[in-house]
Amino acid sequence: MRDTGIGIEDDEKDKIFSAFYRSNSTKDKDSNGAGIGIALTRRLVELHGGMVGVESNVDNGSIFWLTFPENECIKERTASGTQRFMRSNPSLIDLLFD
């Protein structure tokens, strides 16, 4: 995702992924975020074996990116010859209700 906002200082790029962290530059503005969205996104992506990152320059906006493993699903032939897909990593539902 790309935005044209105020950007993120270098010393805050790792901090923004912490739950409830709000940048000093947004505390002074009319920003109503709780600081949970990016932290939650990172955790969900990591649970699926992926990564989240940010590239940003002050006064020049930010680019947030996600990557996921290419081969998350493994094909398995059943006895009847139909294909069934199994996840190589547990789903979020499995983790929450296991």
N, C-alpha and C positions, 0 to 999 in steps of 0.2 A: 504494500500500500504506500502511496506517495502523498504527501501533503505539502502545502505551501505555507506552513505556520512559522512560528518563531525559531524553530530548530532546537537542538539539545546541546548543551555544553559537553565537552569531552569528558569531564570528570563526573557527569551524571548519566552517561550512557549505560553503565552497568547497574546503577542504582534504580533506574526506572523499571526494571524487571522485578523489583522487590514489592511485595504486597503493601498497599496503602502508601507507597512513596509518591510524593508530589514534588515536582521540580520547583525550585525557588522562583523561577521566572513565571510559573503559572499561578503561584500563590497570590501574587499581586494583581492578577488579571481576573476577569469575570469567567473563571473556569469552574465548572461544577462537578468535575470528575472526582471519584473517590480514590483513584490510584490502584484499582484492583484489576482492571481489564487486561492490561498488558501482562501482569503477573499470572493471571488465570490462563491467558492464551499460551504463554510459555510453558506452563505446567501441562496443559492438555497436549500440546505438540510434543513435548518431551516424553509423555506417557506413550505416545505412538512412535517413539524412536526418532523424532525429528528435532530440528533446531530452529530457533528464532533469533533474529538479529536486527540491528538498526544501523543505518548510515545517516549522519546528520551534520549540518553546519549551521551555526547560529545565524539567524536572519535569512536562512535559505531553505527551510523546510526539512523534512525527514523522509527516509524510505525505510519501511519495516518489511522484512522478508521472512518467509517460512520455507523450510525444506522438510521433506518426508522421505523415508527409505523407498527406493524404487521397487523392491520386491517384497512388499508387506504381505501379500497373499501367496499362499502355496497351493497349487492345484493338486488335488488328490482324486484318483479314480476310485469310484465305489464298485462294488461287485456287479452292479447292474449296468456299468459302463457309463453312467452319467457323471458329470463333473460336480464336485462339491468344493467350495473354497473354505479354507481355514485360515484364520489370522495367525501370523507368526508372533504377534504381540497381543496380549489381552485387550479387550475393548474397555472403554471407560465404564460401561455398565458392569462388566465383569469385576473391575477393580472396586467399584462402589458397593456392590452387593455380594461380594465373595465372602 
